[in-house]
Amino acid sequence: RNLPAFLIMPIQRVPRYEMLLRELLKYTWPDHPDYQPLTTAFERVKEAAVYINDRRREAENIRRVLQIQETFKGKHNFAQP
């Protein structure tokens, strides 16, 4: 594997954890002692997934703006880092 493949691996784990926790909750009774901690864990992992997706989308948008900026001739700077 190359470096980008290894760098993306932690990001790919978050959705897997979310699916695992969702399945565990599906088969855990609400009165079970683990139900509330599982619910909390699921919500936190879901929040982390949303945060990661938002940051990824933001980085992609910045990359697109910079690509567009490079197509213009001259020293115009439309996007500040």
Rosetta constraint file for C-alpha pairs under 8 A:
AtomPair CA 1 CA 5 HARMONIC 6.14 0.50
AtomPair CA 1 CA 6 HARMONIC 7.07 0.50
AtomPair CA 2 CA 6 HARMONIC 6.69 0.50
AtomPair CA 3 CA 7 HARMONIC 6.16 0.50
AtomPair CA 4 CA 8 HARMONIC 6.20 0.50
AtomPair CA 5 CA 9 HARMONIC 6.60 0.50
AtomPair CA 7 CA 11 HARMONIC 7.97 0.50
AtomPair CA 8 CA 12 HARMONIC 6.33 0.50
AtomPair CA 9 CA 13 HARMONIC 6.43 0.50
AtomPair CA 10 CA 14 HARMONIC 7.08 0.50
AtomPair CA 11 CA 15 HARMONIC 7.90 0.50
AtomPair CA 11 CA 52 HARMONIC 7.59 0.50
AtomPair CA 12 CA 16 HARMONIC 6.95 0.50
AtomPair CA 13 CA 17 HARMONIC 6.19 0.50
AtomPair CA 14 CA 18 HARMONIC 6.23 0.50
AtomPair CA 14 CA 45 HARMONIC 6.72 0.50
AtomPair CA 14 CA 48 HARMONIC 7.53 0.50
AtomPair CA 14 CA 49 HARMONIC 6.17 0.50
AtomPair CA 15 CA 19 HARMONIC 6.21 0.50
AtomPair CA 15 CA 46 HARMONIC 7.99 0.50
AtomPair CA 15 CA 49 HARMONIC 6.65 0.50
AtomPair CA 16 CA 20 HARMONIC 6.13 0.50
AtomPair CA 17 CA 21 HARMONIC 6.07 0.50
AtomPair CA 17 CA 45 HARMONIC 7.15 0.50
AtomPair CA 18 CA 22 HARMONIC 6.10 0.50
AtomPair CA 18 CA 42 HARMONIC 6.14 0.50
AtomPair CA 18 CA 45 HARMONIC 5.94 0.50
AtomPair CA 18 CA 46 HARMONIC 6.23 0.50
AtomPair CA 19 CA 23 HARMONIC 6.22 0.50
AtomPair CA 20 CA 24 HARMONIC 6.21 0.50
AtomPair CA 21 CA 25 HARMONIC 6.08 0.50
AtomPair CA 21 CA 38 HARMONIC 6.75 0.50
AtomPair CA 21 CA 41 HARMONIC 7.53 0.50
AtomPair CA 21 CA 42 HARMONIC 5.63 0.50
AtomPair CA 22 CA 26 HARMONIC 6.22 0.50
AtomPair CA 22 CA 42 HARMONIC 6.80 0.50
AtomPair CA 23 CA 27 HARMONIC 6.60 0.50
AtomPair CA 24 CA 28 HARMONIC 6.12 0.50
AtomPair CA 24 CA 38 HARMONIC 7.72 0.50
AtomPair CA 25 CA 29 HARMONIC 7.80 0.50
AtomPair CA 25 CA 35 HARMONIC 6.85 0.50
AtomPair CA 25 CA 38 HARMONIC 6.66 0.50
AtomPair CA 25 CA 39 HARMONIC 7.06 0.50
AtomPair CA 28 CA 32 HARMONIC 6.71 0.50
AtomPair CA 28 CA 34 HARMONIC 7.83 0.50
AtomPair CA 28 CA 35 HARMONIC 6.27 0.50
AtomPair CA 29 CA 35 HARMONIC 6.79 0.50
AtomPair CA 30 CA 35 HARMONIC 5.67 0.50
AtomPair CA 30 CA 36 HARMONIC 7.80 0.50
AtomPair CA 31 CA 35 HARMONIC 6.92 0.50
AtomPair CA 34 CA 38 HARMONIC 6.04 0.50
AtomPair CA 35 CA 39 HARMONIC 6.11 0.50
AtomPair CA 36 CA 40 HARMONIC 6.19 0.50
AtomPair CA 37 CA 41 HARMONIC 6.07 0.50
AtomPair CA 38 CA 42 HARMONIC 6.00 0.50
AtomPair CA 39 CA 43 HARMONIC 6.21 0.50
AtomPair CA 40 CA 44 HARMONIC 6.24 0.50
AtomPair CA 41 CA 45 HARMONIC 6.11 0.50
AtomPair CA 42 CA 46 HARMONIC 6.04 0.50
AtomPair CA 43 CA 47 HARMONIC 6.16 0.50
AtomPair CA 44 CA 48 HARMONIC 6.19 0.50
AtomPair CA 45 CA 49 HARMONIC 6.19 0.50
AtomPair CA 46 CA 50 HARMONIC 6.32 0.50
AtomPair CA 47 CA 51 HARMONIC 6.17 0.50
AtomPair CA 48 CA 52 HARMONIC 6.09 0.50
AtomPair CA 49 CA 53 HARMONIC 6.11 0.50
AtomPair CA 50 CA 54 HARMONIC 6.09 0.50
AtomPair CA 51 CA 55 HARMONIC 6.23 0.50
AtomPair CA 52 CA 56 HARMONIC 6.07 0.50
AtomPair CA 53 CA 57 HARMONIC 6.06 0.50
AtomPair CA 54 CA 58 HARMONIC 6.10 0.50
AtomPair CA 55 CA 59 HARMONIC 6.11 0.50
AtomPair CA 56 CA 60 HARMONIC 6.16 0.50
AtomPair CA 57 CA 61 HARMONIC 6.18 0.50
AtomPair CA 58 CA 62 HARMONIC 6.26 0.50
AtomPair CA 59 CA 63 HARMONIC 6.14 0.50
AtomPair CA 60 CA 64 HARMONIC 6.23 0.50
AtomPair CA 61 CA 65 HARMONIC 6.26 0.50
AtomPair CA 62 CA 66 HARMONIC 6.20 0.50
AtomPair CA 63 CA 67 HARMONIC 6.19 0.50
AtomPair CA 64 CA 68 HARMONIC 6.20 0.50
AtomPair CA 65 CA 69 HARMONIC 6.06 0.50
AtomPair CA 65 CA 79 HARMONIC 7.00 0.50
AtomPair CA 66 CA 70 HARMONIC 6.21 0.50
AtomPair CA 66 CA 79 HARMONIC 6.86 0.50
AtomPair CA 67 CA 71 HARMONIC 6.76 0.50
AtomPair CA 68 CA 72 HARMONIC 7.23 0.50
AtomPair CA 69 CA 76 HARMONIC 7.60 0.50
AtomPair CA 69 CA 77 HARMONIC 6.99 0.50
AtomPair CA 69 CA 78 HARMONIC 6.51 0.50
AtomPair CA 69 CA 79 HARMONIC 7.71 0.50
AtomPair CA 72 CA 76 HARMONIC 7.42 0.50
